[in-house]
């Protein structure tokens, strides 16, 4: 779990502050079937993030160059960058 030093500079809205306060006051309880729910969530995330479709598009060389520049600026592979 993160320590307070790492999250102390994050700006929270009123609802987020209330949630954090209730968590820090140990007002939360673990659900009875936690491991099962955790597994279901992990499977859902894995399925959501699975790359199963390939696409091909044609764009101009200048557009590709701009995409590559923007991706480099963002620190991403240009194939990953989207708008």
C-alpha distances in whole Angstrom, upper triangle without the diagonal:
4,6,10,12,10,11,14,16,16,18,18,21,22,20,17,17,18,16,13,15,16,12,12,15,14,17,15,16,16,19,21,21,17,18,21,20,17,20,22,19,18,22,23,20,22,26,25,24,27,30,33,35,37,39,42,43,45,45,47,46,46,43,41,42,40,37,37,37,34,32,32,31,28,27,28,30,33,33,30,30,32,33
4,7,8,6,7,10,13,12,16,16,19,20,20,16,16,18,15,12,15,16,13,12,16,16,18,17,19,19,22,24,24,21,21,24,22,20,22,24,21,21,24,25,22,24,27,26,25,28,30,34,36,37,39,41,42,45,44,46,45,44,41,40,40,38,35,35,35,32,30,30,29,26,25,26,29,32,32,29,29,30,31
4,5,6,7,9,12,12,16,16,19,21,20,17,16,18,16,13,14,16,13,12,15,16,19,18,20,20,24,26,27,23,24,27,25,23,26,28,25,24,28,28,26,28,31,30,29,32,34,37,40,41,42,45,45,48,47,48,48,46,44,43,42,40,38,37,37,34,32,32,31,28,28,29,32,35,35,32,32,33,34
4,5,5,6,9,10,13,13,17,18,18,15,13,16,15,11,12,15,13,11,14,16,18,18,21,22,25,28,29,25,27,30,27,25,28,30,27,27,30,30,27,30,33,31,30,34,36,39,41,42,44,46,46,49,47,49,48,47,44,43,43,41,38,38,37,34,33,33,31,29,28,30,33,36,37,33,33,34,34
4,6,5,8,10,13,15,18,20,21,17,16,19,18,14,16,19,17,14,18,19,22,22,25,25,28,31,32,28,29,32,30,27,30,32,29,28,32,32,29,31,34,32,31,34,36,40,41,42,44,46,46,48,46,48,47,45,43,42,41,39,37,36,35,33,32,31,29,27,27,29,32,35,36,32,32,33,33
4,6,7,8,12,14,17,19,20,16,16,19,17,14,16,19,17,15,19,20,22,22,24,24,27,30,30,27,28,30,28,25,28,29,26,25,29,29,26,28,31,29,27,31,32,36,38,39,40,42,42,44,43,44,43,42,39,38,38,36,34,33,32,29,28,28,26,23,23,25,28,31,32,29,28,30,30
4,5,5,9,10,14,16,16,12,12,15,14,11,13,16,14,13,17,18,20,20,22,23,26,29,29,26,27,29,27,24,27,28,25,25,28,27,25,27,30,28,27,30,32,36,37,38,39,41,42,44,42,44,43,42,39,38,38,36,34,33,32,30,28,29,27,24,24,26,29,31,32,29,28,29,29
4,6,8,10,13,15,16,13,11,15,15,11,13,16,15,13,17,19,21,21,24,25,28,31,32,28,30,32,30,27,31,31,28,28,32,31,28,31,33,31,30,34,36,39,41,42,42,44,44,46,45,46,46,44,41,41,40,38,36,36,34,32,31,31,29,26,27,28,32,34,35,32,31,31,31
4,6,9,13,15,17,14,13,16,17,14,16,19,18,17,20,22,24,24,27,28,30,34,34,31,32,34,31,29,32,33,29,29,33,31,29,31,34,31,30,34,35,39,40,40,41,43,42,44,42,43,43,41,39,38,37,35,33,33,32,29,28,28,26,23,24,26,30,32,33,30,29,29,29
4,6,10,13,14,11,11,14,14,12,14,17,16,16,19,21,22,22,25,26,28,31,32,28,30,32,29,27,30,30,26,27,30,28,26,28,31,28,27,31,32,36,37,38,38,40,40,42,40,41,41,39,37,36,36,33,31,32,30,27,27,27,25,22,23,25,28,30,31,28,26,27,26
4,7,10,12,9,9,13,13,12,14,17,17,17,20,22,22,22,26,27,29,32,33,30,31,33,30,28,31,31,27,28,31,29,27,30,32,29,29,32,34,37,38,39,39,41,40,42,41,42,42,40,37,37,37,34,32,33,32,28,28,29,26,24,25,27,30,31,33,29,27,27,26
4,7,8,6,6,9,10,9,11,14,14,15,17,19,19,19,23,24,26,30,30,27,29,31,27,26,29,29,25,27,30,28,26,29,31,28,28,32,33,37,37,39,39,41,41,43,42,43,43,42,39,39,39,36,34,35,34,30,30,31,29,26,27,28,32,33,34,30,29,28,27
4,6,5,6,9,10,11,12,14,15,16,18,20,19,20,23,25,26,30,31,28,30,31,28,27,30,29,26,28,31,28,27,30,31,28,29,33,34,37,38,40,40,42,41,44,42,44,44,43,39,40,40,37,35,36,35,32,32,33,31,28,30,30,34,34,35,31,30,29,27
4,5,5,6,9,10,10,12,14,15,16,19,17,18,22,24,25,29,30,28,31,31,28,28,31,30,27,29,32,30,28,32,33,30,31,35,37,40,41,42,43,45,45,47,46,47,48,46,43,43,44,41,39,40,39,35,35,37,34,31,33,34,37,38,38,35,33,32,31
4,5,5,6,9,10,11,12,14,15,17,15,15,19,21,22,26,27,24,27,28,24,24,28,27,24,26,29,26,25,29,30,28,29,32,35,37,38,40,41,43,43,46,45,47,47,46,43,43,43,40,38,39,39,35,35,37,34,31,33,33,36,37,37,33,32,31,30
4,5,5,6,9,10,11,12,14,16,15,15,18,19,21,25,25,23,25,27,23,22,26,25,22,24,27,25,23,27,28,26,27,30,33,35,37,38,39,42,42,44,43,45,46,44,41,41,41,38,36,37,37,33,32,34,32,29,30,30,33,35,35,31,30,29,28
4,5,5,6,9,10,10,12,14,14,15,18,20,22,26,27,25,27,29,26,25,28,28,25,27,30,28,27,30,32,29,30,34,36,39,40,42,43,45,45,47,46,48,48,47,44,44,44,41,39,40,39,36,35,36,34,31,32,33,36,37,38,34,33,33,32
4,5,5,6,9,10,11,13,11,12,16,18,20,24,25,23,26,28,24,24,28,27,25,27,30,28,27,31,32,30,31,35,37,40,41,43,44,47,47,49,49,51,51,50,46,46,47,44,42,43,42,38,38,39,37,34,35,35,39,40,40,36,36,35,34
4,5,5,6,9,10,11,10,10,13,15,17,21,22,20,23,24,21,20,24,24,21,23,26,25,24,27,29,27,28,31,34,37,38,41,42,44,45,47,47,49,49,48,45,44,45,42,40,41,41,37,36,37,36,32,33,33,36,38,38,34,34,33,32
4,6,5,6,9,10,10,10,14,16,18,22,23,20,23,25,22,21,25,25,22,24,27,26,24,28,30,28,28,32,34,37,39,41,42,45,45,48,47,49,49,48,45,44,45,42,40,40,40,36,35,36,35,31,32,32,36,37,37,34,33,33,33
4,5,5,6,9,9,11,14,17,19,23,25,22,25,27,24,24,27,28,25,27,30,29,28,31,33,31,32,35,38,41,43,45,46,49,49,52,51,53,53,51,48,48,48,45,43,44,43,40,39,40,38,35,35,36,39,41,41,37,37,37,36
4,6,5,6,5,7,11,14,16,20,22,20,23,24,22,22,25,26,23,25,29,28,27,30,32,31,31,35,38,40,42,45,46,49,49,52,52,54,54,53,50,49,50,47,45,45,45,42,40,42,40,37,37,37,40,42,42,38,38,38,37
4,5,5,6,6,9,12,14,18,20,17,20,22,19,19,23,23,21,23,26,25,24,27,30,28,29,32,35,38,40,42,44,47,48,50,50,52,52,51,48,47,48,46,43,43,43,40,38,39,38,35,35,35,38,40,40,36,36,36,36
4,5,8,9,12,14,17,21,22,20,22,25,23,22,25,26,24,25,29,28,27,30,32,31,31,35,38,41,43,45,46,49,50,53,52,54,54,53,50,49,49,47,44,44,44,41,39,40,39,35,36,36,39,41,41,38,38,38,38
4,6,8,11,14,17,20,23,21,23,26,24,23,27,28,26,28,31,30,30,33,35,34,34,38,41,43,46,48,49,52,53,56,55,57,57,56,53,52,53,50,48,48,48,44,43,44,42,39,39,40,43,45,45,41,41,41,41
4,5,8,11,14,17,19,17,20,23,21,20,24,25,23,25,28,28,28,30,33,32,33,36,39,42,44,46,48,51,52,55,55,57,57,56,53,52,53,50,48,48,48,45,43,44,43,39,39,40,42,45,44,40,41,41,41
4,7,10,13,16,18,17,20,22,20,20,24,24,23,25,28,28,27,30,32,31,33,36,39,41,44,46,48,51,52,55,54,57,57,56,53,52,53,51,48,48,48,45,44,45,44,40,40,40,43,45,44,41,41,41,41
4,7,9,13,15,13,17,18,16,16,20,21,19,21,24,24,24,27,29,28,29,32,36,38,40,43,45,48,49,52,52,54,55,54,51,50,51,49,46,46,46,43,41,43,42,38,38,38,40,42,42,38,39,38,38
4,6,9,12,10,14,16,14,15,18,19,18,20,23,23,23,26,28,28,29,32,35,38,40,43,45,48,50,53,53,56,56,56,52,51,52,50,47,48,48,45,43,44,44,40,40,39,42,44,43,39,40,40,40
4,6,9,7,10,12,11,11,15,16,15,17,20,20,21,23,25,25,27,29,33,35,38,40,43,46,48,51,51,54,54,54,51,49,51,49,46,46,47,44,41,43,42,39,38,38,40,42,41,37,38,38,39
4,6,5,9,10,9,10,13,14,14,16,19,19,20,22,24,24,26,28,32,33,36,39,42,45,47,50,51,54,54,54,51,49,51,49,46,46,47,44,42,44,43,40,39,38,40,42,40,37,38,38,39
4,6,9,9,9,11,14,14,15,17,19,20,21,23,25,26,28,29,33,34,37,41,43,47,49,52,53,56,56,57,53,52,53,52,48,49,50,47,45,46,46,42,42,41,42,44,42,39,41,40,41
4,6,5,6,9,10,11,12,14,16,17,19,20,21,23,25,26,30,31,34,37,40,44,46,49,50,53,54,54,51,49,51,50,46,46,48,45,42,44,44,41,40,38,40,42,40,37,38,38,39
4,5,5,6,9,10,10,12,14,15,16,18,20,21,22,24,28,30,33,36,38,42,44,47,48,51,51,51,48,47,48,47,43,43,45,42,39,41,41,37,37,35,37,39,37,34,36,35,37
4,6,5,6,9,10,10,12,14,15,16,18,20,21,22,26,28,31,34,37,40,42,46,47,50,50,51,47,46,47,46,42,42,44,41,39,40,40,37,36,34,35,38,36,33,35,35,37
4,5,5,6,9,10,11,12,14,15,17,18,20,21,25,26,29,33,35,39,41,45,46,49,50,50,47,45,47,46,42,42,44,42,39,41,41,37,37,35,36,38,35,33,35,34,36
4,5,5,6,9,10,11,12,14,15,16,18,20,24,25,28,31,34,37,39,43,44,47,48,48,45,43,45,44,40,40,42,39,37,39,39,35,34,33,34,36,34,31,32,32,33
4,5,5,6,9,10,11,12,14,15,17,18,22,24,27,30,32,36,38,41,42,45,46,46,43,41,43,41,38,38,39,37,34,36,36,32,32,30,31,33,31,28,30,30,32
4,5,5,6,9,10,11,12,14,15,16,20,22,25,28,31,34,37,40,41,44,45,45,42,40,42,41,38,38,39,37,34,36,37,33,32,30,31,33,30,28,30,30,32
4,5,5,6,9,10,11,12,14,15,19,20,23,27,29,33,35,39,40,43,44,44,41,39,41,40,37,37,39,36,34,36,36,33,32,30,31,32,30,27,29,29,30
4,5,5,6,9,10,10,12,14,18,19,22,25,28,31,33,37,38,41,41,42,38,37,39,37,34,34,36,33,31,33,33,29,29,27,28,30,27,24,26,26,27
4,5,5,6,9,10,11,12,16,18,21,24,26,30,32,36,37,40,40,40,37,35,37,36,33,33,34,32,29,31,32,28,27,25,26,28,26,23,25,25,27
4,5,5,6,9,10,11,14,15,19,22,25,28,31,34,36,39,39,40,37,35,37,36,33,33,35,33,30,32,33,29,28,26,26,28,25,23,25,25,27
4,5,5,6,9,10,14,15,18,21,23,27,29,33,34,37,38,38,35,33,36,35,31,32,34,31,28,31,32,28,27,25,25,27,24,21,23,23,25
4,5,5,6,8,12,14,17,20,22,25,27,31,32,35,35,36,33,31,33,32,28,28,30,28,25,27,28,24,24,21,22,24,21,18,20,20,22
4,5,5,6,10,12,15,18,21,24,26,30,31,34,35,35,32,30,32,32,28,28,30,28,25,27,28,25,24,21,21,23,20,18,20,21,23
4,6,5,9,10,13,16,19,22,25,28,30,33,34,35,32,30,32,32,28,28,31,29,26,28,30,26,25,22,22,23,20,18,21,20,23
4,6,8,10,12,15,17,21,23,27,28,31,32,33,29,27,30,29,25,26,28,26,23,26,27,23,23,20,20,21,18,16,18,17,19
4,6,9,11,14,16,20,21,25,26,29,30,30,27,25,27,27,23,23,25,23,20,23,24,21,20,17,17,18,16,13,15,15,18
4,6,9,12,15,18,21,24,26,29,29,31,28,25,28,27,24,24,27,25,22,24,26,23,22,18,18,19,16,14,17,17,20
4,6,8,11,14,17,21,22,25,26,27,24,22,25,25,21,21,24,23,20,22,24,21,20,17,15,16,13,12,15,15,18
4,7,10,14,17,20,23,26,27,29,26,23,26,27,23,23,27,25,22,25,27,25,24,20,18,19,15,14,17,17,20
4,7,10,13,17,19,23,24,26,23,21,24,24,21,22,25,24,21,24,26,24,24,20,18,17,14,14,16,16,18
4,7,10,14,16,20,21,23,20,18,21,22,18,19,23,22,19,22,25,23,22,19,16,15,11,12,15,15,18
4,7,10,13,16,18,20,17,15,19,20,16,18,21,20,18,22,24,22,22,19,16,14,11,12,14,13,16
4,7,10,13,15,17,15,13,17,18,15,16,20,20,18,21,24,23,23,19,16,14,11,13,15,14,17
4,6,10,12,14,12,11,15,15,13,15,18,18,17,20,22,22,22,19,17,14,11,14,14,13,15
4,7,9,12,10,9,13,14,13,15,18,18,18,21,23,23,23,20,18,15,13,16,16,15,16
4,7,8,6,7,10,11,10,12,15,16,16,18,20,21,22,19,17,13,13,16,15,14,15
4,5,5,6,9,10,11,12,14,16,17,18,20,21,22,20,18,15,15,18,17,16,17
4,5,5,6,9,10,10,12,14,15,16,18,20,21,19,17,14,15,18,16,17,18
4,5,5,6,9,10,11,12,14,15,17,18,20,19,17,14,16,18,16,16,17
4,5,5,6,9,10,11,12,14,15,16,18,17,15,12,13,15,13,13,13
4,5,5,6,9,10,10,12,14,15,16,14,12,9,10,13,11,12,13
4,5,5,6,9,10,11,12,14,15,14,13,10,12,14,13,14,15
4,5,5,6,8,10,11,12,14,13,13,10,13,14,11,12,12
4,5,5,6,9,10,10,12,11,10,6,9,10,8,9,10
4,5,5,6,9,10,10,9,8,5,9,10,9,11,13
4,5,5,6,9,10,10,10,8,12,13,11,13,14
4,5,5,6,8,9,10,8,11,11,8,10,10
4,5,5,6,5,6,5,8,8,6,9,11
4,5,5,6,7,7,11,11,9,13,14
4,5,8,10,10,14,13,11,13,14
4,6,9,9,12,11,8,11,12
4,7,9,12,10,9,13,14
4,6,8,6,6,10,13
4,5,5,7,10,13
4,5,5,8,11
4,6,8,12
4,6,10
4,7
4
